[in-house]
């Protein structure tokens, strides 16, 4: 049996770090102005980053900040889909 934890399983320390990074990034807490969808997307991003090996608070926060606009762009496209143009 390996001493390396399975990457799919996040422990209590990982979850606490995700909460801390979400709070620091403005996606968690009473002062967070982000939508619920943006908060969920940010949380999913951080879970994915942890599973892929990003293990420090600073690296997770940098990843979240660098992908903030992408999260919002993706959410806007889902919330306001463009109508398909009819073929002429």
C-alpha positions as CSV (number, residue, x, y, z in Angstrom):
1,X,0.0,0.0,0.0
2,X,1.4,3.4,-1.0
3,X,1.9,6.2,1.5
4,X,0.9,8.7,-1.2
5,X,-2.8,9.7,-0.8
6,X,-5.1,9.1,-3.7
7,X,-5.4,12.3,-5.6
8,X,-9.3,12.1,-5.7
9,X,-9.6,12.2,-2.0
10,X,-9.1,15.6,-0.3
11,X,-8.5,15.6,3.4
12,X,-9.7,18.1,6.0
13,X,-6.5,20.3,5.5
14,X,-7.1,20.4,1.7
15,X,-10.7,21.5,2.2
16,X,-9.7,24.1,4.8
17,X,-7.1,25.5,2.3
18,X,-9.7,25.6,-0.4
19,X,-12.0,27.6,1.9
20,X,-9.2,29.9,2.8
21,X,-8.2,30.5,-0.9
22,X,-11.9,31.1,-1.8
23,X,-12.2,33.7,1.0
24,X,-8.9,35.4,0.0
25,X,-10.0,35.4,-3.6
26,X,-13.4,37.0,-2.8
27,X,-15.5,33.9,-3.5
28,X,-16.4,33.1,0.1
29,X,-17.6,34.9,3.1
30,X,-20.2,37.5,4.0
31,X,-18.5,40.2,1.9
32,X,-18.1,38.0,-1.2
33,X,-19.8,39.7,-4.2
34,X,-19.6,36.8,-6.6
35,X,-22.6,34.9,-7.7
36,X,-23.4,31.4,-6.4
37,X,-22.5,30.0,-9.8
38,X,-19.1,31.8,-9.8
39,X,-18.5,30.5,-6.3
40,X,-19.3,26.9,-7.3
41,X,-17.1,27.2,-10.4
42,X,-14.2,28.6,-8.4
43,X,-14.5,25.8,-5.9
44,X,-14.5,23.2,-8.6
45,X,-11.4,24.8,-10.2
46,X,-9.6,24.7,-6.9
47,X,-10.6,21.0,-6.3
48,X,-9.2,20.2,-9.8
49,X,-6.0,22.1,-9.2
50,X,-5.4,20.2,-5.9
51,X,-6.1,16.9,-7.6
52,X,-3.6,17.9,-10.4
53,X,-0.8,18.6,-7.9
54,X,-1.1,22.3,-7.0
55,X,-0.5,22.0,-3.2
56,X,0.2,25.5,-1.8
57,X,-2.1,28.3,-0.8
58,X,-0.2,30.8,-2.9
59,X,-0.2,28.6,-6.0
60,X,-3.9,28.0,-5.6
61,X,-4.7,31.7,-5.1
62,X,-2.6,32.6,-8.2
63,X,-4.4,30.0,-10.2
64,X,-7.8,31.3,-9.1
65,X,-6.8,34.9,-9.8
66,X,-5.4,34.1,-13.2
67,X,-8.6,32.2,-14.2
68,X,-11.1,34.6,-12.7
69,X,-12.0,36.3,-16.0
70,X,-12.3,32.8,-17.7
71,X,-14.7,31.7,-15.0
72,X,-16.9,34.8,-15.6
73,X,-16.7,34.5,-19.4
74,X,-17.8,30.9,-19.2
75,X,-20.6,31.7,-16.8
76,X,-21.9,34.5,-19.0
77,X,-21.9,32.3,-22.1
78,X,-24.0,29.7,-20.2
79,X,-26.4,32.2,-18.7
80,X,-26.8,34.3,-21.9
81,X,-26.5,31.9,-24.8
82,X,-26.3,33.5,-28.2
83,X,-29.1,32.6,-30.6
84,X,-28.1,30.6,-33.6
85,X,-28.1,32.6,-36.7
86,X,-30.3,31.2,-39.4
87,X,-28.6,30.0,-42.5
88,X,-29.4,32.2,-45.5
